[in-house]
Amino acid sequence: MMLGLALALLAAVAPAAQEPGEEIVLRVMTHERWFAGWEYMEAATREFEAEHPGVRVELISSAGGGGSRDKVKFALAGDIPIDVTWIDVTEFSAFLDEGVLVDLQPYFDAAAAERGPDGAPQFDEADYWPQILNGMRGPNGHLYGLPSTFTPYVMYVNKSLLAREGLAMPSDDWTWQQMESMARQVTRDLDGDGEPDQFGLSLTQWLQAISPWIWQNGGRLVDEERRVALDEAGAVGAIAFLQRLLHEDRIASDDATFANQLSVGLFQAGKVAFYGPVGFWETYRFREIEDFEWDYHPLPRGEEAATAVAMRFYCVPRTTRHPELAAAYVRKLAGPTMQRGLAEIGNGVPGLIAAARDTVFVDPETPQREEVFLEVLDGARFLPVDVNWAEVQDITGAVLEEAILLNRISAEEAGRKASELANASIDRQRAVLAQPKVPRGWFLLLQLSVALGFGAMLVARVLAQRRGRAGVVGAANSPLAASEERTAWVFLTPWALGFVLLLAGPAAVSLLLSLTEWSPVQTLGEARWMGLDQYARLAADETFHKSLAVTTTYAILAVPLQLAVALGLALLLDRPLRGIGTARTLFYLPTIVSPVILGAMWRWILDGDQGLLNGGLATAGLAGPDWLKDPNWVVPSFVLMSLWTVGAQMLVFLAGLQGLDRRQLEAAQLDGAGAWSRFRFVILPALGPVLLFNLITGLIAAFQLFAQPFVMTQGGPGNESRFLVLYLYDQGFRFLRMGYASTLAWVLFAITAALALVVLRSSKRWVHYAGGAR
Amino acid sequence: MASLSLRRLAKAFEVNRVVDAIDLEVADGEFVVLVGPSGCGKSTLLRLIAGLEQPDDGEILLDGERVDGRAPGDRDVAMVFQNYALYPHMTVLANIAFPLRMAKVGKAEREARAREAAQQLGIGALLARKPGSLSGGQQQRVALARALVRRPRIFLFDEPLSNVDAKLRNEMRAELARLHTRIGATILHVTHDQVEAMTLGTRIVVLDRGVVQQQGPPLEVYRHPANTFVAGFLGSPPMNLLRRELEPLPPGSMPEPRVQTVGFRPHEVVAGGPHVLEVDLVEPLGQETLVHGQVLGDELLPAGEAVIAVPPGSAIERGTKWSFGLKPDALHHFDESGRGVGFPVLTEAEEASSEA
């Protein structure tokens, strides 16, 4: 029977062999639905299918938010056959180095040699912005993709505000000093509360937005050896400049963090003259502004003019089985139909020069000068990309946030710290590549031995049982016993298979992985042996320390509070009142809401400016903190939020209360015990076992907190909400270090197991089991 | 110790009147047993006195002082529950000392008093144990000690013996009786067990449907049941109650009490006499034999089912007809409403047969 089941499973999983003449399906991972480009995507796809009979394109939406990049990685890591996907230019180098992408140059060269019906070549590199194409070339100069849209960073200007303050629009080659002096004249305290509420500047603060200032100041992000060089004078000067504008001169507001991009900022509210550096994507929502006139403007120049470029492009992962068709489809997406469409909906600057120059993009009808985006292209640079750029970006980003947003460390310190930490990461990555590969067979062997070991254990157990039964007269070979045993096996098999294949096997593999370094987008054969170095590394990993501290603080605050609130609610709801069932349901309800939805909801509740909580506090005359952005309040915010979902614990307490012997309470009442004494001496001791259960599950849940910080803060500000599992996720799926992520997972396991053990041991002293003799 | 008075005490759950305007006096030092079938309101009455339920009407007085408005802890009343209600996480010593701890008695004193109470009940060796490791009888004694240690004004026992086995019950019964004589406590004891009722109390109070049916010294109540309920409830096997159909009174005649039910106890029977039992079941129990059958109606006894206890070894067989007589004073008469009618009057025929 098991064999049959296995065969059926195999048949269902194995891909059907392709018959000749059968339709070819191209699977395309796209973010265009998120950015409203779906219509043009479909139009281009129909054209492509018409030109390639027998080919069908299946569009898969990856969505477009923060997690969408990870979705692409999940697909690649899971060996899901994707033929074309978008990626962000900042991740290009990592993918390239992992051998994930197909070199498209040969296919493009072939297309360039071919002539279409109009006699023109099928493909011509000169049709695209050369600076932009350089962003997707490998070290050999070959093209690995073609652009969707891109955008250089510029300033958005509130022209009406400048006019009102009696200031003329600056010239295109304006300088830092001019910007500073204009900002100073605009910044005002309009309501007289001593705090400025109209600002000259609203400064964006993620790394891509900060780098133009560094470049303009003659600094650089990386040196010739591709190591981070933020400690050089140019970079430090730029950081100090921004710090001064924000915290000393206070002519710039800090409302434009990345997390704030979705809410209405000060610029939209008409309270800021210059907003940036930021890309074309803001146009989409600023078109709704009716109260004032605004325009694009180049960034001011320091020692030189420079700006950054953000871009997403389409490329072909190694999982494809039709590279030539996939390359042709990429060309289609970079062709006129799609590019003009994207220009029309204002998605960014088209990579196709003709589409960008077209009036669809540089639209004379709009009051804005779209040309600015094309004019600044000469000074446009991509961020330097290296293998582990995602991690480098995270590390430097967190340090820069500490300096620029929180003003906790000086510019020199920030430059030094960011460089040190990032270079340690770069060195480590280089060291990993020097390590020997782990034979792939090890993983197979490990899984096999887990399966065999488990099987042997089962068999030994069964044999021991049979021997035990042989002593009982008549039981050993009775038909009833044999039939019962068969039935037992039928029920056991699915669980045993699931346990070995889905739990024990992967757990064993993750233990081995924790001694290696491996990128999940590669095959297991690429894993490098690191040994106990991975564990030794924890000692020096400051982010891990921070993350451990954050998580522990959270657990210490949240777990007792949750228990207290859950118990309090249970006591309140343990009454035979009318409608009490409904009340209990209501309190339980939040528990079954998806944590992601809860996170989104609470981000709105806890928002510093427009949040429900601060709104409520304001009507009471209190000024609430900026919960999720204040380093002192972000962990307490999560604690507060966790109280929203104590329903499950409350239910367990309630069950415990209902199992309580009412006579004991009455006896205590007669013995003269008041409400508190009854709670202290009768109820609480009787709840010992459920308290223990809730304490242990609560501790485990606290150490595994992930979805809410992932949705709400992504670990910020700085690393102030970088909970352990979030850090683990960062390592495994954002930085593609599954080995170190496994190390973290095992450390997390050890911590929770140790805590649970301590609690269990101590419980012998404070938990009494009803009917127990202790 | 104290005296207890209940005046028109009433309690209803929704429309169900569980305690229906009960008046009861318990003198200082008296051991009163409240007895009745399940649901007769005896436990509710106890809980009202303890303060665990609030009366709808009426008064509760201890030593002439009203306590019905007070919290349970302020009434100075101790209660022993059917399931003992010991605190499972505390040692025996802590359990016994708990009421004193609540009364803020100093640690040394309360432990000394707890030990003393434990000694009195013979559980002095168990003080460090937890209730879970004790036998039912030992737990019972801990519960008693916990009640004792407070020196309350009155003890309330809510079926404390119903959870222990038969042998232990006999022992504990004797223990309770001794305890009462030793400390002279006022005790109100609730039970549905008539042996307990007969043996323990200086007075028994029979309750049914929230109303006191009869009260008095146990033997008095046994001998002269005030109504068919009491007659049928006390005694094992219970009194045989034979009911006759009465002719409807002629219209316009004066209503007068008429005897409808005639009762006699299974043990108040002698072999040979004017009455006949058609035997359909014989149960030899060892110390006696129970004979079940149909009484053939005669002038004195209406026809009906009856059980008769005869000495062991009597040669009575199923299917035969057995003639019997009644001991003097054996007959009880009840009117149409079940109320006892005066003292039984023997007819001449009855006198003759008993003499024989």
Interface residues (C-beta under 8 A of the other chain):
Chain A: D661 R663 Q664 E666 A667 A668 Q669 L670 D671 G672 A673 G674 S677 F681 V682 P685 A686 G688 H768 A770 G771 G772 A773 R774
Chain B: A50 G51 L52 A71 P72 G73 D74 V77 A78 M79 F81 Q82 N83 A85 L86 Y87 P88 H89 M90 F98 P99 M102 A103 K130 G132 S133 R146 R150
